[in-house]
Each structure stands twice: as structure tokens, then as C-alpha cells.
Amino acid sequence: MSDVLRVQWTIIPASAPELWLNCNRCRGTTRFRTSGKIRVNANGKRVDAWLIYKCTSCDNTWNRPVLERRHVSTIDPRLLASLQANDPDLSRRLAFGKLRRKLKAEHFDDATVRKEVVSESAGPACRLEIVCVVPETTACALTAFYRRSCVCRAAASRICRMPDILLHPRKACAGLCATGFR
């Protein structure tokens, strides 16, 4: 019998990061939001694919490269089918994916925190184990997470420094408490 209550918190950002890019229509740097659309182009046996972003002011588009001049035989057939079908799940994963070049991105605090009991103790729980899962890469601040989890930032910081708390890895938690998820 275990005296540990195990809980998993899954943090899901509501929207993808918006990129700050130069818009040739607006004549300045503006935010670009993903349109959720993917453009695929083939020339012979070479394939290019882009995730399409739109300016939030004028709807001008910018194509973020996903595949560049890749031979069709080197692409996973399921990936190619998803690209051609404009799969929304793939589009979301790509929007949260790592950028090839340094671009300024704006992340948002709106996130859903799904709480799920993984295992309960038979009797009264003496210890609590919380596992935080972030399925998509994000650098959003944890303000929304703290608001939704009833844990204030100061308390979370204290929890990360407690000697009885087992953290995997401890360095990651220190970064989490100080700056947010990476």
C-alpha cells in the first residue's frame, strides 16, 4: 500500500506563438499568426513545404519553410500525406516547433491545465506527487499555470527548493520557477 497521491497536470497552450516579422504591406515590423494552412510544391521529385503565417494587421502572408528541396523518397509517406491534406494537428505541431533561424516570437499566457489523478493512496495520503507535462514546446510565462493550479509563484519557487522534493531534473525546475517552461 502506498501513502502517495500522484497527480499529473498537463499544460496545453491555447494558441501558438506569434512571430514578429517585417511586413512589406504595413511597412514595418508586425505580428504574424499561423493560418493553420500548409503549402506544398513539387518540382520533379523534389518537394518544398511551408507553414503559412498571416500578418495580424493586413493579412499579408509569410511562408515558414518546413521542407526544402527534399527528394520525395526521403520523406515519410504519412508526413507527406499530412502535409498534402493540411492536417490541423501537424500544423499545430509545426507552429510550436523550433524555428531554424532566430525570430522574435510572442508567447501567450492562455493555457489549459488538465489535472488528472494517476494513482490514489488506499488511506489518507501523506505525500503528494505532481508531474507537470507540457506536450508542446512553449516559452509562455507560468502566470496562467499558477492561476489555474492554485499555487502562487512564490510558493512554487519555495517548493522547488525544498529538500524533501524529488525533482527531475532539479536544474529544470529552478528554471521553471524563475522564468517559465523552455
C-alpha positions as CSV (number, residue, x, y, z in Angstrom):
1,M,0.0,0.0,0.0
2,S,1.2,3.5,-0.9
3,D,0.6,6.7,1.0
4,V,1.3,8.8,-2.1
5,L,-1.3,10.7,-4.1
6,R,0.0,11.0,-7.7
7,V,-1.4,13.7,-9.9
8,Q,-0.5,14.7,-13.5
9,W,-1.0,18.3,-14.7
10,T,-0.9,18.7,-18.5
11,I,-0.4,22.2,-19.6
12,I,-1.7,23.0,-23.1
13,P,-1.2,26.4,-24.6
14,A,-4.3,27.8,-26.2
15,S,-2.6,29.5,-29.1
16,A,0.7,29.2,-31.0
17,P,3.4,31.9,-30.6
18,E,3.1,34.8,-33.0
19,L,6.2,35.9,-34.8
20,W,7.4,39.5,-35.2
21,L,8.4,39.9,-38.9
22,N,8.8,42.8,-41.4
23,C,5.6,43.2,-43.4
24,N,6.1,44.8,-46.8
25,R,2.5,46.0,-46.9
26,C,2.4,47.5,-43.5
27,R,5.9,48.9,-44.0
28,G,7.1,47.9,-40.5
29,T,7.5,45.0,-38.1
30,T,4.2,43.4,-37.1
31,R,2.9,40.2,-35.6
32,F,2.3,37.2,-37.8
33,R,-0.1,34.5,-36.7
34,T,-0.2,31.0,-38.2
35,S,-3.0,30.4,-40.6
36,G,-3.1,26.7,-39.9
37,K,-2.5,26.1,-43.6
38,I,0.4,24.3,-45.3
39,R,1.5,24.9,-48.8
40,V,3.2,22.0,-50.7
41,N,5.0,22.4,-54.0
42,A,6.7,19.7,-56.1
43,N,9.2,20.2,-58.9
44,G,10.0,16.8,-60.4
45,K,10.8,14.6,-57.5
46,R,11.8,17.4,-55.2
47,V,9.3,18.7,-52.6
48,D,9.0,22.0,-50.7
49,A,6.5,22.7,-47.9
50,W,5.8,25.8,-45.9
51,L,3.6,26.7,-42.9
52,I,1.7,29.9,-43.9
53,Y,1.6,32.8,-41.5
54,K,-0.6,35.9,-41.9
55,C,0.1,39.5,-40.8
56,T,-2.4,40.3,-38.0
57,S,-2.9,43.8,-39.5
58,C,-3.3,43.3,-43.2
59,D,-3.4,39.5,-43.9
60,N,-0.1,39.6,-45.9
61,T,1.4,36.1,-45.9
62,W,4.9,34.8,-45.0
63,N,5.9,31.2,-45.7
64,R,7.9,29.4,-42.9
65,P,9.9,26.6,-44.5
66,V,9.1,23.1,-43.4
67,L,10.7,21.1,-46.1
68,E,13.2,22.5,-48.7
69,R,14.1,20.7,-51.9
70,R,13.7,17.2,-50.3
71,H,13.6,14.2,-52.6
72,V,10.2,12.6,-52.3
73,S,11.7,9.2,-51.4
74,T,13.3,10.6,-48.3
75,I,10.0,11.9,-46.8
76,D,7.9,9.6,-44.6
77,P,4.7,8.9,-46.6
78,R,2.5,9.7,-43.6
79,L,4.1,13.1,-43.2
80,L,3.7,13.8,-46.9
81,A,0.0,12.8,-46.8
82,S,-0.5,15.0,-43.7
83,L,1.2,17.9,-45.5
84,Q,-0.9,17.5,-48.6
85,A,-4.1,17.2,-46.5
86,N,-3.4,20.3,-44.4
87,D,-3.6,18.2,-41.3
88,P,-4.5,20.6,-38.4
89,D,-2.6,18.5,-35.8
90,L,0.5,18.7,-37.9
91,S,0.1,22.4,-38.5
92,R,-0.2,23.0,-34.7
93,R,2.9,20.9,-34.0
94,L,4.8,22.8,-36.7
95,A,3.7,26.1,-35.3
96,F,5.1,25.2,-31.8
97,G,8.2,23.6,-33.3
98,K,11.7,25.1,-33.1
99,L,12.5,27.8,-35.7
100,R,15.5,27.3,-37.9
101,R,16.6,30.9,-37.6
102,K,16.3,33.4,-34.8
103,L,13.0,35.1,-34.9
104,K,11.3,37.1,-32.2
105,A,8.2,35.3,-31.0
106,E,5.4,36.4,-28.7
107,H,4.1,33.8,-26.4
108,F,0.8,34.0,-24.6
109,D,-0.2,33.0,-21.1
110,D,-3.6,31.5,-22.0
111,A,-3.3,27.8,-21.3
112,T,-5.5,25.0,-20.2
113,V,-4.3,22.9,-17.2
114,R,-5.8,19.5,-17.3
115,K,-5.5,17.8,-13.9
116,E,-5.7,14.0,-13.6
117,V,-5.3,11.7,-10.7
118,V,-2.8,9.0,-11.7
119,S,-2.9,6.9,-8.5
120,E,-4.6,7.3,-5.2
121,S,-3.5,6.1,-1.8
122,A,-5.6,3.4,-0.1
123,G,-5.9,5.5,3.0
124,P,-5.2,9.2,3.7
125,A,-2.3,10.5,1.6
126,C,0.8,11.6,3.5
127,R,2.6,12.7,0.3
128,L,1.7,14.4,-2.9
129,E,3.5,13.8,-6.2
130,I,2.7,16.2,-9.0
131,V,4.0,15.6,-12.5
132,C,3.8,18.5,-14.9
133,V,3.6,17.7,-18.6
134,V,4.0,20.2,-21.4
135,P,3.3,18.4,-24.7
136,E,4.2,21.3,-26.9
137,T,7.3,23.4,-26.8
138,T,6.4,26.8,-25.4
139,A,8.1,29.6,-23.6
140,C,5.0,31.1,-22.2
141,A,5.2,32.5,-18.7
142,L,3.7,30.4,-16.0
143,T,1.2,33.1,-14.8
144,A,-1.8,31.2,-16.2
145,F,-0.5,28.0,-14.8
146,Y,-0.2,29.4,-11.4
147,R,-3.6,31.0,-11.6
148,R,-5.2,27.7,-12.6
149,S,-3.3,25.5,-10.2
150,C,-3.9,27.5,-7.0
151,V,-0.1,27.7,-6.5
152,C,1.4,31.2,-6.3
153,R,4.7,31.9,-7.9
154,A,6.5,32.4,-4.5
155,A,5.1,29.1,-3.2
156,A,6.2,27.2,-6.4
157,S,9.7,28.7,-6.0
158,R,9.8,27.6,-2.4
159,I,8.6,24.1,-3.4
160,C,11.4,23.8,-5.9
161,R,14.0,24.5,-3.2
162,M,12.6,22.1,-0.6
163,P,15.0,19.2,0.3
164,D,12.2,16.6,0.5
165,I,11.0,17.3,-3.0
166,L,12.3,15.0,-5.7
167,L,12.8,16.9,-8.9
168,H,13.8,15.5,-12.3
169,P,16.0,17.3,-13.1
170,R,16.4,19.9,-10.3
171,K,18.0,22.4,-12.7
172,A,14.9,22.3,-14.9
173,C,12.7,23.1,-12.0
174,A,14.8,26.0,-11.0
175,G,14.4,27.4,-14.5
176,L,10.7,26.7,-14.4
177,C,10.2,28.6,-11.2
178,A,12.3,31.5,-12.3
179,T,11.4,32.0,-15.9
180,G,8.8,29.6,-17.3
181,F,8.9,26.5,-19.4
182,R,11.6,26.0,-22.0
